[in-house]
């Protein structure tokens, strides 16, 4: 899961403990959260649009997908006039802080690692939520050591 650190960082999640993953306005990313993410799934927390993009820590799914309340708030930048409480368009899971890495696994490191060449984050870099295989997850964790 990607977030711009000025918007929401691993440090913010650590301080809060648990937070809805809101503001996702891409159907594929929404569908990953709504249809595929399960309670307890581990999450790689990725910082994007920053001087050193990369995986900065871990979170876990603490609540299954539910309607993103920002879509109903006319004052929110994530408001969507097409959505209604009876028929929401946008969903998000809640995530809980697990761990901040001592050093991030940078995008540069990910690109150089042969076993990570097929990661969705490299194939679809604008997607804010993307699946990770078990092998990719283990390799990221080993690079974080």
Secondary structure as GFF3:
##gff-version 3
##sequence-region A 1 145
A	DSSP	beta_strand	2	4	.	.	.	ID=ss1
A	DSSP	alpha_helix	10	16	.	.	.	ID=ss2
A	DSSP	beta_strand	18	20	.	.	.	ID=ss3
A	DSSP	alpha_helix	27	31	.	.	.	ID=ss4
A	DSSP	pi_helix	32	36	.	.	.	ID=ss5
A	DSSP	beta_strand	42	48	.	.	.	ID=ss6
A	DSSP	beta_strand	54	67	.	.	.	ID=ss7
A	DSSP	three_ten_helix	69	72	.	.	.	ID=ss8
A	DSSP	beta_strand	91	106	.	.	.	ID=ss9
A	DSSP	alpha_helix	107	112	.	.	.	ID=ss10
A	DSSP	three_ten_helix	114	116	.	.	.	ID=ss11
A	DSSP	alpha_helix	120	123	.	.	.	ID=ss12
A	DSSP	alpha_helix	134	144	.	.	.	ID=ss13
###
